[in-house]
Amino acid sequence: MKNLEETIVQQGFKVPASGGKRSPFNINAILIFSISVITLIYPQLSGHSILSTLPDQYELWGHLLTFLCALFLSLYGTPRAREAALRYHIVDKPDGRLKVQKHPVPYLGGMAIYLAFLLTISLTFQFDQRVLGLILAGSMVVILGLFDDLGALTPQVKFLGQCLAVVVLIKSGIVIEIGIFPDWLKLVLTVFWMLGIINAINIIDIMDGLATGVAFFASLILFGVAYLNGADMIATLTMGLAGSLLGFLRYNFQPAQIYLGDTGSMFIGLMLGALAMIGSYSSENSLALLSPVLILGVPIFDTLFVMYLRWRKGRSMFLGSKDHYALRCCALGWSVKQVVLVSYGVTVILGLIALWLIQQPSEVLPTFVLVILGLLTLVVARRLSRVKMD
């Protein structure tokens, strides 16, 4: 352990001491967090809300407080998770092939996000069957991811665990609701969607800050959809997730001091997939049903792109490779920060298009826009597929 800590310190990263003075920021964070918690938990203790005396338009402040609680919990918890990972050697070591970082980087970032989200939601939200199902399924993939980060699972066992988590979601009533589809088709689509998004976030987590930031902006867009539709449960959960992600991103952006690990990527994927799936989009424009695909377009694109290239080369879908769009952009001369920031920008643009799509009464203009987006996607995919990777 001492040699590992010395190596990381030499690379310019501090290993938190178990004693000594703490940063003044922690005191401020705890103070603000406490005030937020008192404000948010008060309604459950007294039977009425401090915010309820304000006009309806101030409901947004409640969501903001939820966001701040999760943010400060994540900011406080992430360094603690990093310290624990270092002390117990739960690190991602360079291998010279896919893992090209210069030094071992701690895992367990997913635990910080999970705990910040869980504590915030437990203090600010009245649980129902669907919320409990989400938390149980999320806890299952967190434990599954932790075992995988420790190297104790095969890809097949991990996939089976993901399937069991999806079954929990279905049993709690979290399924795709499209009226014209029979029940059996809704269940099949739910399984494919959830497994796809869980693994899409996992697949895109190959660069400092990429998966975390993309998920953060996707969460904000999902909050916008929920807020516009008056879906309070989804709005609260997306704000809790967004705050947890932003706090972690402070330490995950290049150069990353801690990684998500499968613990974090699978938890984020499950939450985003479920919250996007049960959202209300439009009863007038059937194309609005594609909004979740747009909001999560970046990880979906990377997953399909990687799967196609691996299939074309005759490689297993479960084995890692350099086929990701982000790595191919770097091979074209882009820096890591450029790739990550452009990915954030694309996520925001696709999310805004999704919000616009939801509000369109006609399908004519949305059809034209979606066709243009599809053609642009094919052009980008074709260009990137020609990049030669070592």
N, C-alpha and C positions, 0 to 999 in steps of 0.2 A: 504493500500500500504506500509506503513512504516513497519508493522509487516512482510510482505512478504520479503521486502528487508533485514530486520534484520535477518530473518531466513536464507536467502541465504548467507549473509555475514558471519554468524556464521559457515556455512559449508565450508568456504574458498573461496567463489566466490565474487568478487568485483562488486558492482553496480556502473556503470559509473556515475560520477557527471555531473550535467548539466553545471557546470562552472569549473574554475580552469585550470591548465596547461594540455595540451595534450601531449601524448608521442611524442618524437622526430621522431619516426618512421613515424608518419602521414605526417610530413613535407617532409621527404625523399620519401615517397610513392607518394605524390602529385606531387613532382618534376619529378620523373621518369615517372609517368603517363602522365604528361603534355608533356614531350619530346616524348613519344610514340605516343600520340594523334597527335601532330604536324606532326610527320613523316608519320603517317597513313592517316590523313585527307588531307595532302598536295596535293596528286594526284587529289582529287575531286575538289580542289579549283583552281589548276593551269593547270590541263589538262594533266599533265605528272607526273610520279612517281620518287622519289629520287632513289628508288630501281631498276627502269627500266633500268638505265644505267649500272647495274651490269649484269654478266652472269646469265643464267636461273637458275643455281644451287643455286643462292643466294635468290631465291624466298622463300625459307624456312624461311629467316629472317623476312619477312612480317608476316608469320603465328606466328612466335615467338613473335613479337611485339603485335599482337592481343591477344595472350595468356597472356602476361605481363600486358596489359591494364586491362583485365578481372580479373587477379589475384590481382592486387593492388586495384582495385575498390571493389572487394569482401573482401579483408583484411580490407579495410577502412570501408565498409558498414556494415559488420556483427556485430561489437560491437555496432553500432548505432541501428541496428535492435533489438539487445538483450536489449539495454536500453529501447527502445520503448515498447517492450513486457513486461518488468518488470513494467514499469510505468502504463501500462493499463491492467495489470493482465492477459496477454495472455500467460499462462504457462501450462505446463503439470504436473499435480500433481500426486504423488504416490497414487496407489489404493490398494497396497498389493497383487494384482493378476498378471496382466500383466505389470503394470507400477511399477517397483520395485526400481527405483532410490531413493536415500535417501532424496532428497529435490526437490522442484518444479524447473523445467527447462523451460526457456522461449522458445516459438515458434518463428515464423517469420523469421527463417533462410532462408526459401524459398524466401522471399521477397528480401533478400540481394543477393542471387544467380540470381534471375530474373532481378533485376535492374542492376547488374554488367554485365550480359550477354547482356541485351537490350541496355545499354549505349555504350558498346564496339562495338556491331554490327552496331548500328546507326552511329557511327563515322568512321567505317572502311570498310563498305560494301555498294555496290550499290544494292538497293532493286529491286527484280523482283516479279512476282506474287507468286511464291512458297515461297519466303522468307517472304513476307507480310502475306501469309496464315499461315506460321509457327508462326510468331509473334502474329497474332490475336488469333489463337488456343491456343498458350501458355498463352496469357493474360487471355483467358477465364478460363483455368483450374487454374490459379493463383488466380483469384477472387473467383472461386468455392471453392478452397482449403482454402482460407482465411475464408470464411463463415463456412466451416466445422470445421476449427480450433477453431472458436468461438462457436461451438456447435449449429449452426443454421440450419444444414442440416441433413436429414435422408440418409442412404446409397442408397435408391432408387433414391432420387433426385440427389445425387452426381453422380450416374451412368448415369442418363439421361443427366446431364451436360457434362459428358465425351463424350457421344454419339454425342452431338451437336458440341463439339470441333473437333471430328473426321470428321463430315460432312463438317466443314470449311476446313479442310485439303484436303478432296476429291475435294471440289469445287475449290480449288486453284491449283489442278493438282497433288497433292501428293498422289499417289496410287502405289500399287505394280505393277511392270511391268515385267510380265513373258509372252513372246511372244506366247507360245502355249496355254495359258489360254484365254477363252472368257472374254469379259469385265465384265459381271455380276459376274464371279468367282473372278476376280481381286478385285472388290469392296467388296465382302464378305470377302475375305482374308485380305484386308486392314483394315476393321472394326474389325475383330477378333484379328489381330496382334496388332493394336494400343490400343484397350481396354485391351488386355492382358498385354502389356508392361507397360502401365500407371499404372495398378494395381499391376504388379509385383514389380516395384520399391517401390510402396506404402507398399506392404506387407513385403518386406525385411527390411524396415526401423524400426527395432525393437531393435537395439543395437547401441551403440555409434560408429559413424564413419563407420558403415557397408554399408549402402546404398550410402552414399556420396563417399566413397573410391572406391567401386565397379563401380559406375557410372563414376568416374574420369578415371579409367584405361580403361573402355569400350570406353570412349570418345577418349582416346589416340589411341586405336586400330582402331577405326573408322576413325580417322584422317590419320593413316597410310594407310588404304585402299584407302581413297579419294586422298591422295597425290600421291600414286603409280599410280592411274588411271587418274590423272590430273583433278579431280573434285574440282575446286577451291571453289565453294560455300559451299560444304559439309566440305571441309578442314577448311575453315574460321570459319564456325559455330561450328564445333567440338572443335576447339582451343579456341573459346570464351567460350564455355560451360566448357571445361576442366579447364581453368584458374579460372572461377567463382567457380567451385567445389573445387579446391585446396585451394583457399583462405578461403572458408567456412570450409573446413576440419580442418584447423588450430584451429578452435574453437569447432568443432564437435567431434574430436577424444577423446577417453576416458581420463579423465572424461569430458563429453560433457558440455559445457557452454551454448549451444543453440541447439535446434532441428530443423530439416527441417520442420516438420509439413506436413500436406497434401498439403499445398501451394507449398512446395519445391518438395516433392516426385512426385506429379502428373506432375508438370512442367518438371522435369528431365525425367520422364518416357515418356512424350509426345515427347520431343526433341530427346531422344535416339531412340525411336521407329520409328519416322519419318525419322531421318537421316540414320538409319540402313536400313530402307525399300527402300529408293530411291537410295542407293549406287549401284555402278556398281561392279560386282564381277567377273564373268568369262563367256565367250561365248563358251569355249571349254569343260569345265568340269561342268556338270549340278549339281554335288554335291556341288559345290561352292555356290549354292543358299542357302545352309544351314549355311553359314558363320555368318549371323546375329544371328542365334540361338546359335551358339557357343560363339560369342562375348558377348551376354547377357545371357549366360548359367546359371550363378549363380542365378539371380533373377527368371529366368524361372523355374529352378529346384525347388526353394523354393515354388513358386506359385503352381506348379503341385503337389508337395509333400504335402503341406498344404491342398489343395483341396481334394486330395485322402484320407488323414487321417480324415478330417472333414466329408466327404461323408461316409466313413466306420463307423464312430461313429454316423452318423445320425444327425450331427450338421449343422447349417446354414453356408453357404459360407461367409455371410456378418458379422458374429460375430467373435470377436478375440478369439484366443486360444494359447496354448503353443506348438503347433505342428511344429513350424518353426525349420529348421535344426540347426540354430544358437543356439537356446535355448536348443535343445537336446544335442548339443555338450557340452554346459556348464554343463548339467546334468551328462555328462560323466567325468567331472573334468577339462575341458578346461577353461582357463580364457577368459574373454571378448577380451582382446588384441590378444590372440592366435587365437580365432575364426575369428576375423576381419582380421588379417594379413594372415591367411591361405586362407580366401575368396579372398583377394586381389591377392594372388599368383595363385589361381585357375583361376581367371578372366584373368590374364596375360597369363597363359599357354594356356587356351582355345582360347584367342585372337591370340596368335602366331600360334596355329594350324590352325585357320581360315585364317591367312595371308598365311601360307604354302599351305593350301587347294586351295586358289584362283590361285596360280601359277602353279598348277599341270595340265599338259596336258592330263593325263590319269585318269580314274576313279578307276583303280584297287587298287592301294595302298591307296588312300583316303577312299575307301569303307572299307578296312580292318581296318584302323585307327578309322573310325567312329563306326564300330561294336565293337571294343575294348572299346571305350569311352562309348558306350551305355551299355555294360555289366558292366563296372566299376560303372556307375551311378546307375544301378539297385542294385548292391551289397551294395553301400553306402546307398541308400534309404532303403533297407531291414534292414540293421544294425541299422540305426537311428530310424526306425519305431518301433523297439523293446525296445527302451529306455523308461523306465517308468517315466512319468511326474506327479508331485504332482498336 
